[in-house]
Amino acid sequence: MFSPKADYKFQSILKLLFLSSFFFCASACAELNLKTCTKLVNAHVENGVTSSNLGGNNIPVYETVEQAIGVYQANDVICLTNQQQASFEIKNFTPGVGKLTIQPVTGEHVVNIENSDYRGAGVLIESSKNIELVGFSIHGGLYGVRVVDSSDIRLANLHVYNVGQEALSVRPKHAGGSNYIIEDNYIEQTGKKNAQYGEAIYVGDGSLKATVPVSNIMVRNNTITHTTAEAIDIKTNAQQVRIENNIIRDINLKFNGAITVGIEDNFLIGGDYQVINNDISGVTNRSGYRPLGISVGHGNTQIFDNKINIFDKKAIGVCLVTTFVNDYFKTVWLRANQYTGEGIALSKRCGSAGTGVNKPAEVIEMDETPAS
């Protein structure tokens, strides 16, 4: 039987295992990372570029990330050497060939990207493509990592915490984008300045001002805890999204669900979402509304093999909001979702999320996964 005390103990063990595996991998992979570095960034370098005979390699050294990017060569791996790293921006970076990777100099070398007063982003990526950001600790800003109008982006093995609003966000503005992987991150303590906007992972544009989508998005293997808004919030102008194998604990919502997909009543033509094998527990709602595990208002959506533990009589495991206004994207497939708690496992008409719309989903409850 689940108990809050047992879950807290599990969560503490989980965090310890995540952080120790992070540092263990970091130590074990230290030599590998160093060998892959093609450029180093050291804030204490004078007069711009020098060189470093580190590990037998003659590697050019730059004072800032921006300087190193400015002389990009195909498949550069820019390695940061300082323990404390200033926030940085990558704008209008579109390499003709290869990809850019930014990481700590070795896995055992912890690099903190730190802002203050909950302002700005630890890393801003805008109008850019083919970038991997891997292995950093990011905290103190309004956002952890903010990606705007960019494509072919991977955010991985980041520890993002103590941020004013969202930890990781991917947004369309003028151009949209495609191909994102958000994986293996540990996210905690969001919404420290604006609790209503304290999502751990936010994809799309809730204002619906963007006329272009972001698409082909993978959100997997993340551990998320202690947020003040949704753990994962997917807007209807985000399309082809797969949310898989995430562990979600202690989510304090104002509204919506721990995982929320497309509950707006206006959207671009498109959809297709998969919410698969996520583990959710400890969801509360500080506004007095129903705490929701998974809340969906747009299709076509597969909700398979999720585990949801919410011990509240008002709780709903899977809530299907009545905002399925597009007849081409109104189907929801359900299979093998497990709810434990005092509430109900499924509501097929879970209200309109304040929109006043009454267009419920077509629900297909399945014994087997539909063919891809």
Secondary structure by P-SEA (a helix, b strand, c coil): cccaaaaaaaaaaaaaaaaaaaaaaaaaaaaaaaaaccbbbbccccccbbbbbccccbbbbbccaaaaaaacccbbbbbbccccccbbbbccccccbbbbbbbcccccbbbbbcccccccccbbbccccbbbbcbbbbccccccbbbccccccccccccccccccccbbbbbccbbbcbbbbcbbbbccccccccccccccccccccccccbbbccccccbbbbcccccccbbbccccccccccbbbbcccccccccccccccccccccbbbbbbcbbbbcccccccccccccbbbccccccccbbbbbbcccccccbbbccccccccccbbbbcccccccccccccccccccccccccccccccccccccc
